[in-house]
Amino acid sequence: MRNIILSIISGLLLSIGWPTYGFPLFLFFGFIPLLIAEYNIRSDKYSKTKVFGLAFLSLFIWNIITTWWIYNSTPFGMWFAEIVNSLVMALVFLIYHIVAKRTTFTISSIFLVCIWMSFEYLHLQWEFSWPWLNLGNGFANFTSWIQWYEYTGTFGGTLWIWVLNISLYKSILLFIEHRDKTILYRAAIRNGLFILLPISLSFIILNTYQEKGKTIEVVLLQPNINPYTEKYNTNDIRISNLLDSLTKTAITSDTDFIIAPETVFADNNRLHRFSNSIAKKTAVKILNQYPNANFLSGISLIDVFNDPSKIHGQTNTYKEGIYYDDYNSAFFVRPDKTYELYHKSKLVVGVENFPYQSVLKPILGDAMIDLGGTVAKKTTQQDREVFFTKDSIGVAPMICYESVYGEFATGYIRNKANFLAIITNDAWWGNTQGHQQHLSYAKLRAIETRRSVARSANTGISAIINQTGNIITQLDYEQQGALKGTLTINDKITFYAKAGNYLARVSIFIAVFIFLFSVTRRKQILNFSKAKG
């Protein structure tokens, strides 16, 4: 019962440290009760089963408290995401337990840090990608603490959290063994410094950082259309009139960009007919009145064909002999009426893609693919498209979930994007922590890349975020309107934009090495014992 209580405490500590309501200081010791519980049963006959169960309990509490809001979009999807993510996290902790039984405290602690960071890296790559709870995201509302993310990305935050947890955990074990209060005093000083020094460095960077470069004016449109009752039942003509009227309330002759949210045009637009679509005509109509501006917006596109040679892994079958590709896209129209398209590349699990469909389809049927009310897989593109104005200002069109991926965003920077435009539709989750956390994560992308962010959300929160991750101005949730503001464009490339998630890659190498070492070392000990016997 004591270990169960410790497990529950860990889950609660991690939860109250999470944005947007939490205080991240709790993350520095959130894992300690779970680590103590694991230590208590390390020599138990059934330790593996017990450790896995305790870890699952703790991590499920953390998952369910911080991301329960998925339920508003899809009850089945919420339970699936919470349970599967908790199981995978618990498996990571179980692997640590196996290694800890075979190696020293120092080696097993290094392994724990590295295997967790390897897991987070996996969550950025595989088809079940769900990096929402990657630990480095926990500082999203305390950007003054993490200005050094421009060198490390969020994995620097993950490393920081784990080093503090393990250091404090070791001090507690030493105190329990020796009952010497000076151990706690030294631990308080040492770990206090390890918290304060990175924060102090961050404040120095923040207070000396200066945004240099050209300023541009943007107008962000927030139509506030209910995605469940209106969005996909509203024709593009009505949307066109609404966007036009919203634009007129804020635009000036100095406006450089008009940005509308994800899939605001959702009326089954055909890909090959885009040049004649209402969406394109809307942009042209607005730009004819304001010829200094450029128009960026989201749109749903579909490409229907009957040529079997065009079928690929993301193609859907309408009926025998007729196929289609379904796109969640962004389009960009310049004053001279030229345009470009970008197709969303990081898809929401279950809603926009069916992970490992060939394996899971026979098991789950349509349950997985129908999480968000769609029965189609989305088609993606591989390269990070940057839209350029006639003045060579590059804008990165990041669609919704793509803004959660740090290294993914750096691809736009290397392709010479001067600022990030996030277009999203956050109403699926209602007025919960979901849309607030999503907004907070956009601040991390600003710091990592030192790019200002213009965020247009269908129902809110639309916002302009500067290069240090501070929100300059915003339009609140469920408010219809247009948000005008200025931001500074930048062409400098940060160390993180060049190197990406290098901390995670190094961690993978170390984790594999330690795991193989622990397994082979165990075999060597057993063989030596048999030979001696």
N, C-alpha and C positions, 0 to 999 in steps of 0.2 A: 504493500500500500504506500510506503514511503517513496518508493521509486516511481510509482504512478503519479503521486502528488508532484514530485520533482519534474516529471515529464509535462504535466499540465502547466506548471509554473513557467517552464521554458516557452511553451506555446503562447502563453499570455504575455510574457515579456517581449517576445518578438513582435507580437501583434500591436502592443501599445507603443512600439518604437517605429511603426510603419507610417508613411505618409498616407493621407494628408493631415490626419488628426493627431498623429503620434509624435513622440520626441525621440530622435535617433540615438540618444545616449543609452537607452535601454538595449539597443542592438549590441553594444559592446560587452554585455554580460548575459544576453538572452539565451545562449546555448549552454551556459555553465551548469544549470540544474540537470539538463539532459546528459551532459558529460559525466557528472557525478553519479547519476543513475547507472550509466553504462559501466563506470568503474566499480560500482557496488556489486554488479552481477557478472563481472568479467570472468571469474573462475567458476561460475555456476555451470552445472551439467547441461542445462538447456539455455545457455546464455545467448546463443544466436537468435533463437525464437523470441526470447524476452526482449532483447535489444531492438529487434526489428519492430516488435509490438509497441514498445515505449516510444521509439523514434516516430513511428507512424502516428501515434496519439498526439504527440507534441506538435509535429509538423502539420497534421490535419487541422489542429486548432488554429495554428498560424494561418494556414491557407483559407479556412472557412471564414475567419473573422475579417481578414483583409480583402478577400475577393468574392464574398457571398453575393455581391451585386450582379454577378453573371446570371443569377437566377431570373432577374427581370427580363433578360433576353431569351434564355432557354433553360428551364429547370433541369432537363436531362443533361445538357451541356455543362451546367454548373456542377452537378454531382460527379459527372465524368471527369471534369478538369480537376476538381478538388481531390478526388480519390486517387486518380492516376498520378498527379503531381506529388501528392503526399507519399504514395508508394515508392516512386522513383527517388525522392529525397531520403526516405527511410532506407532504401537499398544502398544508397551512398554511405549512410551512417553505419549500416551493417558491414560494409566492406572495410570501413575504418576499424570497426570492432575486431574483425578478423585479423587485420594487420597489427593492431595494438596488442593482441595476445601473443604475437610472435616477435615483436621488436621492442626497442626501448621507447621511453616516453618522448624523447626528442624526435626520433625518426617517425613514430606514429603520428605525432602532432604535425610535422611537416607534411606527412601523407594526407592527413585530414584536410589541411588547407588546400593542398593541390588537387585532391580528388573532388572537393566541393567546387573549386574553380573550373575543373574539367567538366563537371556536370553542368555548371552554368553555361560554359561554352557550347556544350552539346545542345542546350536549350535554345541557343541562338542559331543552330544549324539544321537540326533534324526536322522531320515532317510534323512531329508533335510539339513543335516549337511553342514554348510558353515562358518567356523570360521575365514575366511581370514581377516575380518575386526574387529576381537576382539581387543579392544583398546590396550591391553598390547603388541600386535605385533608392535605397532607404534614406538617402540624404537629399532627395529631390527638393524638399521644401526648406532645406538649410544650405542653400548654395554658397553662402559665405564661408562654409566649412570646407568646401571641396573645389576651390578654383584650380587646384592642381590636377583635376581630371583632364585638363588639356594635355597632360603628359601620360596619364595612366588609363583614362577611360573609367568606366564603372568598376572594372576589376580591381582598380586601386582601392576602391571603397570596400569591396569584398575582402581583400587582403587585410585591410586595416581592422575590420570587424573581427575576423578570425584570429588575428594575432593578439588582440586584446582579450578575447574570450579565453584563449589557451593560456596566456600569461596569467590571468586572474585565476583560472582553474588550477594551474600548477601551484600558485601561492596558497590556495585553499587546501590542497592536498598536503603541502608541506606543513601548514599550520595544524591540520588534523593529526599529522604524524608527530610533530615536535611540541605542540602547544606553546609556541613561543610567539608572543604578540609582536615582537620586532619584525617577524616575517610579514605580518599584515601591514605594518607601518611602511616597510621598504616597498612592498607591493603597491601600496596606495600612491607613494611618491613616483615610483617607476612608471606605473600605468597611467597615472595622472599626467605625467609629462608626455607619454606616448599619445595621449588624447590631445593635449594642448599644443604640442609642437606642430602637427599637421594643420591644425586649425589656425595657429598663428601664421604659418607660412601662407595659408590660404588668404588670410586677411591682408598680408603684405602684398600678395599678387593682386587682390581685389582693389586695394587702395592706390596701387601704382599703375593699374591697367588703364589705358586710354583708348577709346574707340577713335580710330583715325580713318579718314576716307570720305567718300561722297555720301551724302544723306539723300534718301529718296522718300517719296510720299506714297503710302499704300492705303487702299480702302478695302476693308474686309467685310464681306456680306454675310449676314446671319439671318437666313429666311425663317428659321424656327418652324419647320414643317415636321409634324409627327410621322416618324417612319413606319409606324404600325397601321395608322388609319388614313394618312394622307399621301405620303411620299410616293408610293408606287401606284396610287390611284389618282394622281394628279397629272394632267397632260403638260407637255413642255411649253405650250402657249401661255398657260397661267404662270408657270415658273418664269418664263421670259419677261412677262409684264411685272412680276414681283421683283425680280432682280434689277430691272431697269428703274423701277420707282425707288428701290432702296439705294441704288447707286446715286441717284440725283440728290438724295438728302445729305450726302457727304462729299462728293467729288468736287475737285477744283481743277483749274487749268494746270496746276503743278503736279497733279496725280500721275505717278509712273505706273502703278499696278492696281488693277481691280481683281480681287481674289474671292472666288465663291467656293462653297464647300464640296466635299466628296459626293459623287453621284447625285448632285442637285438636279441634273437632267437624267431622268430615269425611265424615259418613255420608249424603251426597246429600240434605240437608235442603231441602225446598221452601220458597221464599220466603213464599208466602201461608199456609203452615202453621206459621210460626215460633212463633207464640204457643202452639202445642201441641207443640212440639219437645222432645226430651230435653234439648237445650241450655238452653232457657228453664226447664224444670222443674228442672234441676240448679241453676241460679242461685237459683230460688225456694226450693228445699230448703235450700240453704246459708244464704240470707238469713233464712229462718224461724228458724234457730238463732242467727243474729247480726244482728239487725234494725238495727244502726247502720251496717252495711256496704253497699257497692254492688258490683256484679259486672260486670266487663268481660272479654270474651273474644273470641277469633277463631272464625270458623265459615265453612264452605263452603256457599253457598246456590245454588239453581238455580230458575229460573222457566220452566216449560214452558207453551207456548201454541200455538194454531193460528190466531190472528187475524193475517193478513198486515199489517194496519195498525199493529201493534205492532213490526214489524221495524225495526231501526236498524242502524247501521254495525258494532256489536259483537255483533249477534245471530248465533247459530250455527244451522245446520240439522241436525236429528236425522235426519229422512227427509222425503220429500215431504209437505208440508202440516203438519209438526210442527217447531216452532222452540223454541229455549231461550236464555235469558240466564244466564251463569255468573258468580257473584260470589265474590270473596274479601273477606269482610266482618268487621266487628267489631260486637258487640251489647253493649248496656248495660242492666242491669236494676237498678232501684232497690228499696229496701225495700218500697215500696207496690205492687210488681209491675209498674209501668209500665216500658216499654222503648223503646229506639231502636236504629236500625241505621245503620251507615256502610259504604259500599262502597269498597274500595281504588281509588285513582285514579292512582297512578304504578305502572305495570306493568313487570315484568321482560321485557326484549326476548326474543322467541322462546318463552319459557316461558308467558307470560301474554298476549302479543299478537303479531300478525304484522305487522311494519312494512310499510306501503305494499303491502298485500296484493294490490291490483288489478294492480300492476306486477310484483311478485316471485313471486306464486303460479304463473304460467305457467312461470317459470324454475326455481324451487326445488321446486315441488310441495309435499309435506308435510314436507320436511326442516326448514324453519324453524319451522313451527308445532309440530313434535314434539320440540323440543329437550329439554323437561323431562318427557316422558312424558304430555303432555296434547294433545288435538287440539281444544281449545276456546279461543276468545278470551274474555277476561274483560270484564265490563261494569263501567264506572266511573261515578262521579258527579262533578259539576263543583265543588260547594261543599265547603268544609272544615268538616265536621260536628264540633261540640263537644258533648260530653255533660255535662249539668249535674245535680248532686245537688239534693236538696230544700233544701240550704243554699246553693245557687248556686255551688258549687265546680265549675269547668269543667275537664274533662279532654280532651285532644286524642288521639284514637285513631289513631296512626300505624302503618300496617301494613308491616312489613319494609322493602322497598326505598324506601319513602317517606321514611325517615329520612336518606337521602343528599342530599335536596334542601333547601337552606337557605331559599330564598325561598318554597318550597312550605310549609314549616313555619310561616312567619310568617303565613300565612292563618289558621291556628288561633289565633294570638295576637291578631290583629285581631278574631277572633270570640270573644274573651274567655276563651281557655283559660288556666287557672292553672298547669297543669303538663302535661308531655308523657308519654303512655303509649305506648311502642313495643312492639308485639307481633310476634314474628318466629319463624321456623323456620330456624335456621342450619345444620342438619345436612346439607344437600344437598352441602356441600363437604368433609365430614369434618373431622377435627381438624387444620386447616391455618390459614394466615394469613387465610383468608376471613372466618370468624366473628370473629376478633380485630380485623381492620380495620373490620368493620361496627360492632362495639361502639365502637371509637375514634371513628368518625364521629358517633356519638350525642353525644359530648362537645362537638363543634362546635356542634350544635343548642342545647345547653344554654347555651353562651356567647353565641351570636348572639341568643337570645331571652331570656336570663336566666330560664329556666324549668328547674326540676328535672325529671329524667327518671326514670321508672319503666319498666324494660325487662324484659319477660317473654319468655324464649326457650325454645322447646321442648326443646332439648338444651343450652342454655347459649350464651353467658354471660348469665344474668339479673343485673341490677344496678340499684342506685339511684345516680344521678349528681346532684351538687348544681349550683347555678346558675353555678359557676365552672368546671364541666367535670371536677371530681374525682369519682372513683368512691368512694362512701361504703362500700358493701358489695356483695358479689357472690357468685353461686353458680356454680362452675366448670363447664366443659364436660363433658357426659356424666354429670353428677350429677343424680339425681332428688331433688326436695325442694321446700320452700317457703322463700322468703326474706322475712323480715319486717324492716321498717325505717321510718324516718320521713323525710319531706322537707318542705321549706318551699314553700308556694304563693306566687305572685307575680302582681300585676296591673299592674305597670309595663310599658310598651311601649318597647323599645329603639329607637334611631335606625334600626338595620338592619331591625327589624320594620316600621317605617313606610315606609322608603325602598326596601327590597329590594335587588336587584342593580343599583344605580344606576351603579357603576363599570363594569360590563359594558355597560350601555346607552350610556354616554358613549364607551366604547371602540369600539363598533360605528360610531358616527357618525364618529369620528376616522379609523378604519381605512378606511371607505368614501371619505372626503374625500381622504386621502393616496393611496389607490389610483387614484382618478380623476385626481388631480393628476399622479401619476407617468406615467400613460398619456397624458394630453393633453399633458404637457410633452414627452414623447418625440416625439409627433407634430409638435409645434411645432418642435422642433429639426430633425427630418427635413425638414419643409417649408421651413424657413429655409435648410438646406443645399442643397436642390434649387434654391431661388430664387437663391441666391448662385452656384451652379454654372451 
